[in-house]
Amino acid sequence: MKHNNSDYLQLSRKVFRPEYDYLSNNAKWLFVVLNELEQRFTGKKEDFFFRTNENLASDAGIGIAKLKRVKAELVKSDLIHTWRMHFIDNKTGKKSEKTVTAYRILK
């Protein structure tokens, strides 16, 4: 856990500034959810985390189509950085067929 506290969330105020007024409420909500996930799944060693679209849609309580739209808003706003990745099997060195999206919150 990034901040070693499970009772509160540290959140950048950037999303509430006037320059981000164009973001939809769903995009702002997804930003909050992504910050919570970042704090839960990153630590001192890693500064990114990963989720499938299905997992993230469930985390945010929205559908896949809406998730893709609002995620695109956040990427375009430069509040987050995303990239696709595969797991690597340690024994075989092969990439998994399943892809996930990695997320980095840009503060």
C-alpha positions in Angstrom: 0.0 0.0 0.0 1.5 3.3 -1.1 0.7 5.5 1.9 0.3 2.8 4.5 -3.1 3.9 5.4 -6.3 2.2 4.5 -8.7 4.7 6.1 -8.4 7.7 3.9 -7.5 8.6 0.3 -4.8 11.1 -0.8 -6.1 12.8 -3.9 -4.7 15.4 -6.2 -6.9 18.5 -6.4 -6.0 19.1 -10.0 -9.2 17.5 -11.3 -11.2 20.2 -9.4 -9.4 23.2 -10.9 -11.1 25.3 -13.6 -8.8 24.1 -16.3 -10.4 20.6 -16.0 -14.0 21.9 -16.0 -14.4 20.3 -19.4 -14.1 16.8 -17.9 -17.3 14.9 -17.4 -18.4 13.9 -13.9 -17.8 10.3 -14.9 -14.2 11.1 -15.8 -13.7 12.9 -12.5 -15.1 9.9 -10.7 -12.9 7.5 -12.6 -9.9 9.7 -11.6 -10.9 9.3 -7.9 -11.2 5.5 -8.4 -7.8 5.3 -10.2 -6.2 7.2 -7.3 -7.7 4.8 -4.8 -6.4 1.8 -6.8 -3.0 3.4 -7.2 -2.7 3.8 -3.4 -3.9 0.2 -2.9 -1.7 -1.5 -5.5 1.5 0.5 -5.8 4.3 0.8 -3.3 7.9 1.9 -3.1 9.1 -0.4 -5.9 6.4 0.3 -8.6 4.8 3.6 -9.6 2.0 2.0 -11.7 -0.7 -0.6 -11.4 -2.7 -2.7 -13.8 -6.4 -3.6 -14.3 -8.4 -5.3 -17.0 -11.2 -3.1 -18.4 -13.7 -5.4 -16.8 -12.1 -5.1 -13.3 -11.9 -1.3 -13.6 -15.5 -1.0 -14.8 -16.6 -3.0 -11.8 -14.4 -0.9 -9.5 -15.9 2.3 -10.8 -19.5 1.0 -11.0 -19.8 1.8 -14.8 -20.1 -0.1 -18.0 -17.3 -1.0 -20.4 -18.4 1.4 -23.1 -18.6 4.3 -20.6 -15.3 3.3 -19.1 -13.6 3.5 -22.5 -15.0 7.0 -23.1 -14.1 8.5 -19.8 -10.7 6.8 -19.7 -10.0 8.5 -23.1 -11.0 11.9 -21.5 -8.4 11.4 -18.7 -5.7 10.3 -21.0 -6.3 13.3 -23.3 -6.2 15.6 -20.2 -2.7 14.3 -19.2 -4.0 13.3 -15.7 -3.1 9.7 -16.3 -0.8 7.6 -18.6 -1.9 4.2 -19.8 -0.3 1.4 -21.8 -1.2 -2.2 -22.6 0.9 -5.0 -21.2 1.1 -8.8 -20.9 2.2 -11.0 -18.1 5.3 -12.9 -18.7 5.4 -16.6 -17.5 8.6 -16.9 -15.4 9.1 -20.5 -16.4 8.6 -20.2 -20.1 9.4 -16.6 -20.7 6.3 -16.4 -22.9 3.7 -13.5 -22.9 0.2 -14.3 -21.7 -2.6 -14.1 -24.2 -4.6 -11.9 -21.8 -3.6 -8.2 -21.9 -4.2 -5.7 -19.1 -3.9 -1.9 -19.0 -1.2 -0.4 -16.8 -2.0 3.0 -15.2 0.2 5.8 -13.9 -1.4 8.8 -12.2 0.4 12.0 -13.3 0.4 14.6 -10.6 
